[in-house]
Amino acid sequence: VQLVESGGGLVQPGGSVRLSCTGSGFSVDDYAIGWFRQAPGKEREWTACISTRSGPTYYSDSVKGRFTASRDSAKNTVYLQMTTLKAEDTAVYYCAADLERVYCSESGLKFRRGSTWSYWGQGTRVTVSS
């Protein structure tokens, strides 16, 4: 199982960017995918979780209404569309998978904890600055 993120870069405040998370060794259609981010000097924080096709998608309060997760089955890729970007969105963004997680709706919201995800990409950096 491998995950590769791409799409980061320098973006102006108020701008948009789309991150990609391409899986190999498994189908992103069959498992939930999590997005996390780590800002400079801060701990990694959960950002979004997209379930398999029939399940819910959740977002952290800090990105709700601005970020949208989606998947492209043909490309075995999950996207994170980020809009109305703010300086505080500057971070390295990671996607994660766990082959025992299909839905993002476990009791205790375990999917928000990075320790409950087994596979991680290398991360892609997003810098929001003018």
WOPELIN-V356592 format. One record per residue. N is the residue number from 0. RES is the residue in three letters. PSI is psi in whole degrees, 0 to 359 (999 if undefined). OMEGA is omega in whole degrees, -180 to 180 (NA if undefined). D_LAST is the distance of its C-alpha to the last C-alpha in whole Angstrom. Layout:
BEGIN
N;RES;PSI;OMEGA;D_LAST, N;RES;PSI;OMEGA;D_LAST
END
This chain:
BEGIN
0;VAL;126;177;37, 1;GLN;149;177;34, 2;LEU;135;179;30, 3;VAL;120;177;27, 4;GLU;153;174;24, 5;SER;169;174;21, 6;GLY;355;-180;18, 7;GLY;175;179;16, 8;GLY;196;179;13, 9;LEU;127;-178;9, 10;VAL;142;177;8, 11;GLN;151;175;5, 12;PRO;136;-177;6, 13;GLY;351;-178;10, 14;GLY;186;-177;10, 15;SER;156;174;13, 16;VAL;151;178;15, 17;ARG;123;176;18, 18;LEU;147;178;20, 19;SER;147;176;23, 20;CYS;105;-177;26, 21;THR;128;-179;29, 22;GLY;153;172;32, 23;SER;148;-178;36, 24;GLY;357;177;39, 25;PHE;168;179;39, 26;SER;125;179;38, 27;VAL;346;177;35, 28;ASP;335;-171;37, 29;ASP;353;-176;39, 30;TYR;156;173;37, 31;ALA;150;176;34, 32;ILE;132;178;31, 33;GLY;149;173;29, 34;TRP;133;177;25, 35;PHE;164;176;24, 36;ARG;153;177;21, 37;GLN;113;178;20, 38;ALA;157;180;17, 39;PRO;128;177;18, 40;GLY;7;-178;21, 41;LYS;165;177;22, 42;GLU;157;176;24, 43;ARG;138;179;24, 44;GLU;145;177;24, 45;TRP;141;-177;26, 46;THR;314;-177;23, 47;ALA;158;175;26, 48;CYS;124;179;29, 49;ILE;125;-180;31, 50;SER;178;170;34, 51;THR;173;-167;37, 52;ARG;329;-175;37, 53;SER;0;-173;39, 54;GLY;177;-176;37, 55;PRO;163;172;35, 56;THR;136;-179;31, 57;TYR;151;179;29, 58;TYR;150;173;26, 59;SER;157;-179;25, 60;ASP;328;-176;24, 61;SER;341;-178;21, 62;VAL;354;-177;20, 63;LYS;132;-179;23, 64;GLY;347;-180;22, 65;ARG;329;-179;19, 66;PHE;146;178;20, 67;THR;127;177;23, 68;ALA;143;179;25, 69;SER;171;179;28, 70;ARG;152;175;30, 71;ASP;104;-176;31, 72;SER;318;-177;35, 73;ALA;329;-179;36, 74;LYS;1;-177;33, 75;ASN;46;-172;33, 76;THR;142;172;30, 77;VAL;139;-178;28, 78;TYR;154;169;24, 79;LEU;103;177;22, 80;GLN;122;-176;20, 81;MET;122;-179;17, 82;THR;169;-180;15, 83;THR;51;-174;13, 84;LEU;146;-180;11, 85;LYS;162;179;10, 86;ALA;325;-179;9, 87;GLU;356;173;13, 88;ASP;354;178;13, 89;THR;123;-175;12, 90;ALA;168;165;15, 91;VAL;128;-177;18, 92;TYR;134;-179;20, 93;TYR;145;168;23, 94;CYS;156;-175;26, 95;ALA;154;178;30, 96;ALA;156;174;33, 97;ASP;127;-173;37, 98;LEU;7;173;40, 99;GLU;8;-178;41, 100;ARG;116;179;39, 101;VAL;321;-179;39, 102;TYR;153;179;38, 103;CYS;46;-174;35, 104;SER;41;179;37, 105;GLU;153;176;39, 106;SER;142;-179;41, 107;GLY;3;178;39, 108;LEU;46;-178;36, 109;LYS;334;-176;36, 110;PHE;346;178;34, 111;ARG;350;-179;31, 112;ARG;124;-178;32, 113;GLY;330;-177;31, 114;SER;346;-179;34, 115;THR;4;177;36, 116;TRP;135;-173;34, 117;SER;328;-173;36, 118;TYR;136;-176;34, 119;TRP;148;170;30, 120;GLY;181;-177;28, 121;GLN;347;179;26, 122;GLY;152;175;22, 123;THR;135;-174;19, 124;ARG;133;174;16, 125;VAL;124;178;13, 126;THR;121;179;10, 127;VAL;110;-175;7, 128;SER;149;175;4, 129;SER;999;NA;0
END
